Amino acid sequence: LLESAISGNKGFEVAQGTSMRKDAYWFGEAQSRVLVSVSEAKIGSFEKLAKKLKLSFLQIGTVTSQYISVDNEKLGEVRSWTNLYNTAIEEKINN
C-alpha cells in the first residue's frame, strides 16, 4: 500500500476486513493475495467480473488525496512517509 501511495502521491484509508492476526493480515505474503485499486465508477464491473470468475475479494478501503489511515489510526501524510521509506537503509547503515 505504501509503495503504491508513494509512487502515485496519494494516501489511503484502510481497515482490516477479517479476524486474521494483524501482522499476518497487513504484512503476510501468502500466495494469491493481490491488491487492486478500482475507480468508484468501475466497482460494479469489477465485482461482477470477480464473481463471474469465482474470485473472492474484499474492499478494505479507499484512496485519499494525501493522508494515510490504517484501522482508524491516522498516520499523517504520504509525503512524510516517502522520505522515511526512501532513506531507511541509509539511516540504518549510518546509525
N, C-alpha and C positions, 0 to 999 in steps of 0.2 A: 504494500500500500504506500509506504513512504517513498520508495523509489519512483513509483508512478506519479505521486504527488509532486515530487521534486522535478521530474522531467516535464510535467505539464504545468508546473507552477500553480497548482490547485490544492485545496485542502480536502478533507473528508470528515464525515461524521459517521461512525460505525458502532455497532453494538453486537456483542456475541449472540448468536442465534440458537445456541444449543446448550445443553448442560455439560458438555465436554470440559475437561480441565482447561483453565485459561491458557496455560503455557502451550499445551498441545493444540488448542484452537488457533491461537494467534501466531505461533511460531513453528507449528508442525509442518513437516514436509512430506506428508503422506501422499502416495500416488493418487492421481486423478482429482486433485484439488486445483481448481482454476478460478482465478478472479477476473471478472469482466466488468467493464463499465458500459452501461446501456443508456442512451438518452431517454428521457421521460417519454418522448413521442413514440419510442420503439419498444417500450417494456412489454406491451401486449403481444407484439410479434415475437419477441424473444421468448416469452413464456409459452406461447403456442408452439413454437418450434421445439423448445426443450421438452415439452410434454409429448409431442409427436415422436421425438427421438428417444423417449423414455429416459431422459436425463433428470436427475434430481437437482434442484437448485434452491438457493436461499438468498433473499435480498438482505444484506447486512447493513446497508447504509446508503448514503448519498455523497455526491461530490459537492464541495463547497467552494467559495471563492478563494479562501486562503487559510482558514482556521482548521485545526485538527482536534477532533474529539473522539475518544475511544471509551466505550462503556460509560458514557455521560461524564467522563473526566476531560476537561478542557486542557489541551496540551500546547496551546499557543499557535503561532503562525508557521506555515510550512517554510518560509524563508529562514526562520530561526533554526529549524532543524537541518536545513540544507548545509549550512556551514559545519555544524557538528558532524553530519554524515560524511561530508567531503574531506574532513581533516581528522577523522577518528584514528586512522592508522598512524598518521604523522604525530598526533598528540600522544598516542601510546608509546611510540618509539622515543619521543623526547622527554617523557616523564618516567 
